[in-house]
Amino acid sequence: MKIKKEDLIIAIIRLSPFPYNAANQFLNRVQVVPLTTSVGKLYPSETYIAFQGKKAKAMADQLTTVSKKRMINQAGSLSQTELEGIKRAIMVQLDL
């Protein structure tokens, strides 16, 4: 199965203790971390994940906000270990 760019756009951040959780619940937009299958070099604000059975990475340095209207299909899910890796990457990026 070929991974399309639109499949790699977002991993929704639902991690405590980040304050994004309340905003994600009540607003029409959410904070997201883009994913890529370009996994050559890993920077401190990035973490490896498995996406649809392939190695990918989440790029917290590109943390952004998108409209919930753009979220049409769930392309996959992340393990708790992968979510913790994303949490660490976000903390590095935001210097928390």
HUVEN-V534866 format. One record per pair of residues at least 12 apart in sequence whose ideal C-beta (glycine too) atoms are under 8 Angstrom apart, sorted by the first residue. I is the first residue (numbers start at 1). J is the second residue. If there is no record, write none. Layout:
i = {I | I}
j = {J | J}
//
This chain:
i = {1 | 3 | 3 | 3 | 3 | 3 | 7 | 7 | 7 | 8 | 8 | 8 | 8 | 8 | 8 | 8 | 9 | 9 | 9 | 9 | 9 | 10 | 10 | 10 | 10 | 10 | 10 | 11 | 11 | 11 | 11 | 11 | 11 | 11 | 11 | 12 | 12 | 12 | 12 | 12 | 13 | 13 | 13 | 13 | 13 | 13 | 13 | 15 | 15 | 15 | 15 | 18 | 18 | 28 | 28 | 28 | 29 | 29 | 29 | 29 | 30 | 30 | 30 | 30 | 31 | 31 | 31 | 32 | 32 | 32 | 32 | 33 | 33 | 33 | 33 | 33 | 33 | 33 | 33 | 34 | 34 | 34 | 34 | 35 | 35 | 35 | 35 | 35 | 35 | 36 | 36 | 36 | 37 | 37 | 37 | 37 | 38 | 39 | 39 | 39 | 42 | 43 | 44 | 44 | 45 | 45 | 45 | 45 | 45 | 45 | 45 | 46 | 46 | 46 | 46 | 46 | 47 | 47 | 47 | 47 | 47 | 47 | 48 | 49 | 49 | 49 | 49 | 50 | 50 | 51 | 51 | 52 | 52 | 58 | 58 | 58 | 58 | 59 | 60 | 60 | 60 | 60 | 60 | 61 | 63 | 63 | 63}
j = {52 | 37 | 51 | 52 | 54 | 56 | 51 | 52 | 75 | 34 | 35 | 36 | 37 | 51 | 56 | 75 | 32 | 34 | 35 | 66 | 70 | 32 | 33 | 34 | 35 | 66 | 71 | 32 | 33 | 34 | 35 | 49 | 58 | 78 | 86 | 24 | 30 | 31 | 32 | 71 | 30 | 31 | 32 | 33 | 63 | 86 | 90 | 83 | 86 | 87 | 90 | 87 | 90 | 67 | 68 | 69 | 65 | 66 | 67 | 68 | 65 | 66 | 68 | 71 | 63 | 64 | 65 | 63 | 64 | 65 | 66 | 58 | 59 | 60 | 62 | 63 | 86 | 89 | 90 | 58 | 59 | 62 | 64 | 49 | 51 | 56 | 57 | 58 | 59 | 56 | 57 | 59 | 51 | 54 | 55 | 56 | 57 | 55 | 56 | 57 | 57 | 61 | 89 | 92 | 59 | 60 | 61 | 89 | 90 | 92 | 93 | 58 | 59 | 60 | 61 | 89 | 60 | 82 | 85 | 86 | 88 | 89 | 85 | 78 | 82 | 85 | 86 | 79 | 82 | 75 | 76 | 75 | 76 | 82 | 85 | 86 | 89 | 89 | 86 | 89 | 90 | 92 | 93 | 93 | 90 | 93 | 94}
//
